[in-house]
Amino acid sequence: MNLLLSGLRAAGEPTRLRLLALCAHSELSVRELTQILGQSQPRVSRHLKLLEEAGLLERFREGALVFYRIAERSEPAVLARTLVDLLPNDSIELNRDLARLESIRKQRADAAEAYFNENASQWNQIRRMHVAETEVEQYLLSLIGRSKIESHLDIGTGTGRILALMADHVEHGLGIDKSTEMLALARTHLEQEGLKNVSVRKGDMYSMPMEDNCVDLATIHLVLHYSHEPHLVINEAARTLRKGGRLLIVDFAPHQEEHLRTEHNHQRLGFTDKEIRQKLSDAGLKPGKTHSLAGDPLTVKIWQATNPGSMH
């Protein structure tokens, strides 16, 4: 009862209702919300603080920016969604806010496209060296099956492609990446696809902003070869897995393409099955089946593991 009353008091003001509606449509920074509402940053920040304290909004920092989104998976989150659903569709003020939001999204999309175009040549060069991504993705989906997964964590999410791939099969997906530019690209792509149940956060794969035992499925897709210490990434992924939770690692088999190290910052030129299985076992996980998708010259490997519940 107290949570309900607190939430109603926090939302019971026109500007805060507008903020709630905007944050239900997109993750927005304080600067973007100020731009949409046409109000001062201190005033907007005060309203946001009240909504966050009531549990209606979630706050997270990404570099120098602070973002807000509507709360998820809590009692106040249910109230937040209910209030947004009750807002009138013919509100002139709300529709004006949403029109300004579309302008913000357009700016994001233009910036994301510029970044993608700037880097697309090197990404495409690597793609041509291994099996088509659709084959990898189809195999990953075959491993998921038809049952709904409560929580998915994508480590080093990049463009957010794996988050989008899994979105129909999970209740909630979260992508972690250290690059602000990649997060902006991922956020834009996910919004363009209309995916409400997945989001991205800034974080280090060696020390993620995640609680222990909170994830049912973790994925590390073509990321491990960038790591100086792959075992620490696997240990960190294992930490987040619930009992029975699964880890899927997609990376390359050992190869001799030295230019990937010098030109594309690959720290490792692939991994052997023995090495990955040992790292999984050392992390307290139970290694599962391994699958190979041969390419020329790169072979993609998919390693599986589960948390038997004896660790953490």
N, C-alpha and C positions, 0 to 999 in steps of 0.2 A: 504493500500500500504506500509506504513512504517513497519508494522508487517511482511509483506512478505519479504521486503528487509532486515530487521534485521535478520530474520530467515535464509535467504539464506547466508548472510555474516557469521553468526555463524556456519553454517553447511559446509561452503566452505573450508574445510581443511581435508586432508585424515584421520587423527586420530579422528577428531570429527565425521566424517561420520561413522567410525568404532564403535565409542561409541554409536552413534545413533542406529546403526543396532543391537548392543548387547542389548541395553536397550529396544529395541522393542521385543526382545525374552524373556526377563526375568528381574525381579527386581534384581539389582546387587549392592553390596556395593563397595565403593571406593577401598577397599583392593582387592576384587575379580576382578574388572576391571583392576587394576594395574597388577595383576597376569596374566590375559589373554593377555594384550597388551605388557607386558614386558617392561614397561616404569616406570619412577619414579613417586611416589605418588604426589609430587608437580605439575609435569607437567600434569598428568591426572586430578588432581583437578582443574587446571586452565581451561582446556578444558571443563570440566563438568560445571564449573561456567558460561562460555560463553553460553553453550547450555541451561542452566537453565534460564539465564537472557533473552534469546531470546524466552523463552516459549516452547522450543522443548522438554525439559526434566523436570520431576518433581522430587523434592528432599524431602526426609523425614528421620528423625532420628529414630533409633530403639536402645535404650540403648546407648552403646558406638560407634555403627556403624551408618554410613550415607549411605542410599540406594538411587538409582536413577532408574527411569523407564520412558518410553516414555510418553509424555504428552497426556492427554485425554480431550475430550469435550471442545476444544477451537480452535480458528483460527490457531494458531501456531501448534496445534496438527494435524490438517489436513495436513499441510505442512510436518510435521515430518513423518507421515505415507507415504505420497506421495514420499518423498525422499528415504525412506527405500525400498519401492516397486520398485523404479527405479534402485536400486543397482544391478549390474550384478551377476547372480547366479554362474558364473564360475570364480569369483575372487578368486585367490589363497589365498590372505591375509585374505579376509572375511571368507572363508571356514576354514582356520586355526584358526581364532578367534572362530568360532562356534564350532569347535572340542574341543578347550580348554574350552569353555562354557559348553559343555557336561560333561567334566571332573569335573568342578565345581558342576554341578547338581548332578553328581554321589556322590561326597563328601557330599553334602547336604542330599541326599537320605539315605546314609549310616548312617549319624548322626541322621536323623529323625527316621529311623528304630530302631536304638539302644535306643533312648528315648522312642519310642512307646513300644518296647518290655519290657523295664524296668518298664513301668507303666500299661501295658495291663492287668495284672492280677487284679488290683483293679478296672479298668474300666469294665472288663468283669464280675466281681463279682456284680457290681451294675446293669449292663444290664440284668443279669439273674433274677433280682427282679421286673422287670416291662415288659410291653407289648413290643413286637418286634419293633425295631426302624423303620422297613419298614412300619408298620401300622401308626405310628406317621407321617412319611414323606409323605405317600400317602394322609393322611388327610390334611396336610399342603398344598400339591399341589392342592388338590381339592378346597381349599379356594382361591387360586390364580386365578384360571380360565385360560382362553386362552389369555386374553389381555396382551400385553407386558407392563412390569413395568419399568419405567425409572431408578429409583434408589432404591437399597436395602441396608440396613445397618444391619449387624449381630453383635449383642453386645455380647462380650465374645465368640468369634467365635471358640475357641479351635482348633480342627483339620481342621476346614473349611468345615465340612460336609454339613452344611445348606447352605453355600455359593454355594457349588457345586450343591446341590439339586436345588437351585433356578436359577442357571446360565442360563439355556435355556429360562427362563421366564423374564429376566431382561436385560436392556441395560447395566447397570453397577452395580456391587455389591462390597461392602466394608465390611471387617470383622475387628472388633476391639478386641484386647486382650492385657492383661498386661504382659503375660508370653512370654519372648523371645523364650523359648524352644517350646512352642505351636505354635508361629508364624512361626518358622522355619519348624515345622511339617506341618502346614497348607499350607505354601508356596510351599513346596515340593509336597504335594498331588495335589494341584491345577495345578501346572506345569505339573505333570505327566498325568493329565487328559486333558491337552491342553486347559485349560480355560483362554482365553485372556481378558474377560470382567469382571473378578473379581480379587480382590487384598486384601491384609491384611495390617494393620497398628498397631503399638504399641499405646496403649491408655488405660486410666482408664475409666471404665464404669460410674464412678461418675462425670467425667469431660472429655468428649470426644472431640477430635480435629475436631469438626464438626460445621458448621455454623447452625444458626437457620433456620427452614423451608426449608430444603434441601432434604428431604427423602420422598419417596412415600410408602415404606414398611420397617418397622423395626421388627426384630425378636430377642427374648431373649429365647434361647433354652437351658433348663436345666442348667441355670446359676443363677437364682434368689435365689436359696436356699444356694448359697455360700455367699450371701451378708449380711453384718451386718445391712444395711439400705436399704431394697428393695424399699421403696418409693422414695428414691433419684435416684435409677437406672431408675425407671419408669418415674420420672420427667424429667430426662435427655433424655430419649428416646422420650418423648413427645415433648421436645424442638426442636428436629431435624425434626419432622414431618411437611410436608406441609399440607395445608388445604385439607381435604379429605384423608390424609395419614393414613395408617393402622399400628397398632402394634399387633403382635402375640406373646403371652407369652406361652411357654411350660414349665410346671414344675409339681411337685407332689402335690397330695391332702394330707391333714394331715395324718401322719402315726406315728408309735411308734418304728421305727427302730433306736434306740438310738445309735447303733454302727456306723451309718453313720456320726453322729456328732463327735464321738471320734476318729474314724479311717480314715474318709474321709473328715474331715473339713467342713461338712455341717453345716451352721449356723442356718438354719431353717428346721424343719421336716415337710415340706409341707405347703400349704396355703389353706385357705377356699375360696370359691367363693365370699363370702361377703367381705372378706379382700381385695382380688385383685380388685374387682369391686369398692370398696371404694378408693383404691389407684389410680385407673385409673381415677375416677371422680375427685379426688383431684388434679390430674395432668392436668385437663382441657379436658380430653378425654371422649368420649361417649362409654361406655361399650357395647359390642355386645354379640353374642351368646357364650356359653361355651360348650365345648365338653369333654367327659370323655372316657378314654381308660383303662379299668380295667386290673390290673395285680396282681401278687401275690408275695409279699404283697403290692407293690407300684402301685397306680393308677396315670396315667399321665393325666393332665388336659391341655386343650388348651383354653386360654382366648383371646378374640378379642376386639379391641377398634379402634375407628377412631378419628381423630382430626377434630372437627366440624368447626374450624376456628375462634373460639371466643377467643382463647388464643394467646400467643406469640405477 
